[in-house]
Amino acid sequence: MNSNERRALAGLASLYVFRMLGLFMVLPVLSVYGADYQGSTPALLGVALGAYGLSQALLQIPLGMLSDRWGRKPVIYMGLAVFAIGSLVAAQTDSVYGLIAGRVLQGCGAIAAATMALMADLTTDENRGKGMAAIGAAIGLAFMLAVILGPLLAGLGGLSAVFWLTAALALLGLLIAWRLVPDPAPQQARGATVYRGGFRALLVSGEIWRLVSGVFFSHLLLTALFVPLPLLLVDKFGLPGAEHWKLYAPLMLGSFLLMLPLMRLAERSGRVPLALVLAFAGLAVGGLALWVNSAALAIVLLALFFIAFNLLEALLPAQLTRSAPPEARGAASGFFATLQFLGAFAGGVLGGFLYAFGGAGAVALLGLALAVVWGLLWWRLGARLLYAAG
């Protein structure tokens, strides 16, 4: 990579780490500490957990399209400001409905599509895969840090402390985007003239649907897992909420370090599709940690889950930019991010209701069922691509 590409990668990776850190910190603590909010129920806490994903899902494509026309950085600035405001709303409420409102407003700062597209704008074709893989790895790092810091911070100041820090991180992200991330060339920053036709091509591409369905199901399972998991750690394994970091720290660090060589192996050997299938299978099997009674087995299964999730986070966006037409890259990123956050919303809602009415075992079975559904979808779309090629 040249110096401009390295600067772009460092700035955008840092932006992703700070923004996703604030988002992910809520996952391991909301079910435990949200129980003290007025009007709280397991189902409503699931809605609060997933509400962010709903507003993100609704706005990713429109803001991705807007970034194609107005430029990436103005959309990023606006989104980070709105995200900070939503964090402040959530930090100051004592009602589960205020919590849901703050989470919805956080989600209105939907900049994932514009950020992914900006990375694609600032890198050459031969380095774009490396850049996107690095962004995926940065998200994995943010996830690892968040599930360690979230319980620590919530133990000191409750959910409010988590949201106050989230607002501060969003403002830091604004500074990073302004000072560290290069501006794209004018022809890259403005929209493409064949945008509409390019977006229609996305909707009929089997390969694009493979990737966006993968990110939908992976984030659905992640969010669903974190509805019962913090409660099970307290009730079944006797680990107080403020000490959950003692489990997450070695688990996250180990799974992240194991993911990195797997990612490099898949990229260098050209076996990314196989790695995606195996990672999703690992995600489903790892979710059985919610069902087992052995603490040792639960830890092994959770490690498998997080290795698989981090691998998907690294490989899916890189593969997307290889498959999407350049003239609709912002729209493709918006489409991808829409399904990603829609999965988070669906996971929070499904996880909350399944746990309320069927217990943790019902959430674990959801993972196995979705593995079968996604496997069939992957095979059918692959058969369609082969048929079209023939």
Buried (B, 14 or more C-beta within 10 A) or exposed (E): BEEEBEBBBBBBBBBBBBBBBBBBBBBBBBBBBBBEBEEBEBBBBBBBBBBBBBBBBBBBBBBBBBBBEBBBBEBBBBBBBBBBBBBBBBBEBEEBBBBBBBBBBBBBBBBBBBBBBBBBBBBEEEBBBBBBBBBBBBBBBBBBBBBBBBBBBBBEBBBBBBBBBBBBBBBBBBEBBEEBBBBBEEEBBBBBEEBEEBBEBBEEBBBBBBBBBBBBBBBBBBBBBBBBBBBBBBEBEEBEBBBBBBBBBEBBEBBBEBBBEBBEEBBEEEEBBEBBBBBBBBBBBBBBBBBBEEBEEBBBBBBBBBBBBBBBBBBBBBBBBEBBBBBBBBBBBBBBBBBBBBBBBBBBBBBBBBBBEEBBBBBBBBBBEBBEEBBEBBEEBBEBBEEEEE
